[in-house]
Amino acid sequence: MSWRPTYRSSKFRNVYGKVANREHCFEGIPITKNVHDNHFCAVNAKFLAIVTESAGGGSFVVIPVTQFGRIDPHYPKVCGHQGKVLDIKWNPFHDNIIASCSEDSSVRIWEVPDSGLRRNLTESVLELYGHSRRVGLIEWHPTTSGILFSAGYDYKILIWNLEIGEPVKMIDCHTDVILCMSFNTEGSLLATSCKDKKLRVIEPRSGKVLQEANFKNHKVNRVVFLGNMKRLLTTGVSRWNTRQIALWDQEDLSMPIIEEEIDGLSGLLFPFYDADTHMLYLAGKGDGNIRYYEITLEKPYLQYLMEFRSPAPQKGLGVMPKHGLDVGACEVFRFYKLVTLKGLIEPISMIVPRRSETYQEDIYPMTPGTEPALSADEWLSGINRGPVLMSLKEGYNRPNTLVFKAPVKEKKGGVVNGIDLLENVPPRTENELLRMFFRQQEELRRLKDELTQKDIKIRQLELELNNIRNSPNINNNNNSSSSSNGSSI
């Protein structure tokens, strides 16, 4: 019998990466230099958010995805955190709501206007305090509105119900810093990787650890659920310090199904999985390339497709949701690559080459939309439900009717003499700067005069008090009272 090479036909074997033209990139953004292993970027169909370098506290910018080109150095920022921002995530069911976590041990929820930011945003919709140390990770529940997960350096995961603004559950099964969190499709299982080198599958409502892996040959860094395939994929390093990936059965973590070494570089490997096409993308921190594979349930399980190469190293990558892709160009995935040295955000589209201009149903199946399947109370009561699916055939132009409801809280006032001290727009021209300078000088003079008048008032009151103490009437009263006390004795 003659030997034949194994060849598997795939509709995605010719997928290629296309970098956007320079005029469709975002330039002049002071991307953060923080070494925390996160993407520092979040994207949805309306906005692009990037964590920026700031002198005091933490901040990030929110830019409309269609506002290409060079960004003004004084562009308004979201800057309410007292510590550096470590992670940001958009609400999957509301394009204007974004969550952020910081070194100040808080999680905050922000609402961005439809037109974008016109001035600095410092007042959050919600401030969530529950961690005793800095918060490094946040994740929205994939099918439920108003449920947010946060992981801190106190080794705890808190589940927040944003409808009441309070934590409703604490998962306390980790013995070291949590590196990654990933949900299955319906959000009934949570997979975590931890610095203690263990991979865990957790039932999030009870906090029970269903499966745990401590495989010596594979040190886990990142984990991702592979849709409805009942599989997990992890990236990490081998005992020889080479980068590798491993495929696991979510119901049996005693041994990986398959391990594959990637290369000998040291940068962290970020996995991205597309459940619609069953494609896996691997991007290394500090690398310029993105490898992509196709995942199957049969051997060889992991089919290498191709590699996108670029000379510029990436600090992080944001991913556009499916309803924001260009269906007409057969775009199946889109990255937003952060290039720190150039202050550049570079969109990279993964495209399936097709000659026909009609809608390609085989590469665009029904996909999770922007409507939640459950309310927070339903999910907390134990109900599981898959995501509400939508079709991309007619393009995505359906308005979102979901309204974010947060607990009512008092707003702090920061207006002094007509100047908004909390949300003052930074000056853009020299004239505006001079005008602001003179206004501040006038305000300083007014405050100094007010302080001088109060000092004079204090001195007058002190003199009056001394006069009252030294008055003869008081002395006579004191003497008479003492003599009366003596005669009675």
Salt bridges, closest charged atoms under 4 A:
GLU27 OE1 - ARG22 NH2 3.17
GLU27 OE1 - ARG70 NH2 3.67
ASP37 OD1 - LYS285 NZ 3.03
ASP72 OD2 - ARG428 NH1 3.44
ASP87 OD2 - LYS89 NZ 3.35
GLU103 OE2 - ARG134 NH1 3.27
ASP104 OD2 - HIS81 ND1 3.19
ASP104 OD2 - ARG108 NH2 3.96
ASP114 OD1 - LYS46 NZ 2.66
GLU127 OE2 - ARG108 NH1 3.52
GLU139 OE2 - LYS89 NZ 3.01
ASP154 OD2 - HIS131 ND1 3.24
ASP196 OD2 - ARG200 NH2 2.81
GLU203 OE2 - ARG205 NE 3.46
GLU212 OE2 - LYS198 NZ 3.52
GLU212 OE1 - ARG200 NE 3.41
GLU251 OE2 - LYS230 NZ 3.82
ASP263 OD1 - ARG243 NE 2.78
ASP263 OD2 - ARG291 NH2 2.95
ASP274 OD2 - LYS322 NZ 2.92
ASP287 OD2 - ARG243 NH2 2.69
GLU294 OE1 - ARG8 NH1 3.29
GLU307 OE1 - ARG309 NH2 3.30
GLU331 OE2 - ARG334 NE 2.80
GLU361 OE2 - LYS393 NZ 3.66
ASP362 OD2 - ARG354 NH2 2.93
ASP420 OD2 - ARG119 NH1 3.57
GLU423 OE1 - ARG119 NH2 3.19
GLU443 OE2 - ARG446 NH2 2.85
GLU450 OE1 - ARG446 NH1 3.24
GLU450 OE2 - LYS454 NZ 3.47
